[in-house]
Amino acid sequence: MIETVHVPLGERAYDVRIGPGLLERAGAEVAPLLHRPRVWVVTDATVGPLHLDTLRAGLAPQGITLEALTLPAGEATKSWPHFETCVDWLLEQRVERRDIVIALGGGVIGDLVGFAAAVLRRGVRFVQIPTSLLAQVDSSVGGKTGINSVHGKNLIGAFHQPSLVLADTALLGTLPRRDLLAGYGEVVKYGLLGDAAFFDWLEVHGPKLADGDMADRIAAVRRSVEMKAEIVVRDETEQGDRALLNLGHTFCHALEKATGYSDRLLHGEGVAIGCALAFELSSRLGLCSQEAPSRVRAHLKDMGMRCDLADIPGDLPGAEALVDLMGQDKKVLDGKIRFILARGIGDAFVTSEVPCDEVLRLLNDGLTGR
């Protein structure tokens, strides 16, 4: 029941292994990469108590020992202080270039540990063991690593590909439903940006996936990873096509900043709202029919997900302030905000030619519930 998606990047190529039970057999998966039978694991205070002992037991049959660092859980951990803690710990542990550092956690841990591995001794190998749906389908694959700044999300980082990704789908059973659905926001994104047939499939299988169907979970993770791998191979460092993967993210990152990277809005929830906004903006600009954004919002609502600005608890800044926050997005080019818009479901494209007044009108309507 274990499936493999290969990411063919020459000397940086690696496999993404997908299916249940991978944590229990981590030793067999990781052993071929090791030059000495030790690994260093960074996790967080939520994931560690759930899965660290299982990982330790999974490594033991191969004689592999682990040392672990546990950081606080939450988006605030993607910051300079915790990054410094991580790097200093790895140096204290005398981790060498040929060693393996393991990121055991969701997107926050994966991004931070990957960045630490990228700069430690100018590049140490690392393995991603993503424990959330969002991390399994998106952030663990493709080599984007980094931390947040007071100026915005993911503005500090590096491209550093993992040596292996172990996406144990059994771990998804430990997620709170809100976290699972937040990750589903990234799954939907793949259908919307480049695979209409996958979106059709999700409309049927999404509810079963959310309720725990393992075959559907494996299928959704596999297809998402396949799509991301295809795009990353074409454009590893986001000079062109890879920007498509940011569908919904221009809005999302501004909303995350506006809500203080807090539990008011999880990243995947922001992506879902951002996708709905991107399709509504596309419709208003005459790029796609009104049926497309209506269908997107209907599916998100069927899944019990947030899809409107009004779904975010608490006050939000005004439309102009949100647009100003978008101006700090890392995708800004020559001072222009780049949007990922759509000609229809499964047909997204990148553009900087979006009238600011249309964006303001869209946001104002969303903020006032129109």
Buried (B, 14 or more C-beta within 10 A) or exposed (E): EBBEBEBEBEEBEBBBBBBBBBBBBBBEBBBEBBEEBBBBBBBBEBBBEBBBEBBBEBBEEBEBEBBBBBBEBBBBBBBEEBBEBBBEBBEEBEBEEEBBBBBBBBBBBBBBBBBBBBBBEEEBBBBBBBBBBBBBBBBBBBBBBBBBBEEBBBBBBBBBBBBBBBBBBBBBEBBEEBBBBBBBBBBBBBBBBBBEEBBEBBBEBBBEBBEEBBEBBBBBBBBBBBBBBBBBBEBBEBEEBBBBBBBBBBBBBBBBBBBEBEEBBBBBBBBBBBBBBBBBBBBBBEBBBEEBBBBBBEBBBEBEBBBBBBBBEEEBBEBEEBBEBBEBBBBBEEEBBBBBBBEBBBBBBBBEEBEEEEBBBBBBBBBEEE
